[in-house]
């Protein structure tokens, strides 16, 4: 596993044995975490994929990063939407850099985000779906103030989504996942939505689904 700093975001990379034009999964951690988090899932996921775990650009504390500032209050979370839009631009630029650097299959990547990283995955998908093979949103929420205009672009409609959420999530309650599911059901053709009896985390059953889903979605060589 190597740490890279040659692009606009620092990231960890786990490359396959035959890395040339290998499919790429870009992993986006949650608020207060870092690039060492989701990359731990890589050994449990399909071989033959280059896994890239990006560090969010906002430093919160030592070893803690976020994609954009948020504030926790008793009634929920306050989001800095201008900062979220800036983070979206940074992420999309990074995706383009990764595609240029590694030239993955189809010149597209898979985007996988947890919590705030899932929000970033939605934002990137709604603004630059042409860069993506598919989106995996884990324990996140739909950015309802940044939804694509109606009618939704065909590139978004055709984009596969895998969404998972914990029924007992006390950070982003299960209603967030269900609202995402409702919107996606109406606007995309390929959606898998699952709930698991866990809190703000990824279940073992969810990891198994993630593995099989990624294997199924691999582009033809």
Secondary structure, 3 states (H helix, E strand, C coil): CEEECCCCCCEEEECCCCCCCCEEEEEECCCCECCCCHHHHHHHCCCCEEEEEECCCEEEECCEEECCCEEEECCEEEECHHHHHHHHHHHHHHHHHHHHHHCCHHHCEEEEEECHHHHHHHHHHHHCHHHEEEEEEECCCCCHHHCCCCCCCHHHHCCEEEEEEECCCCCCCHHHHHHHHHHHHHHCCCEEEEEECCCCCCCHHHHHHHHHHHHHHCCCC
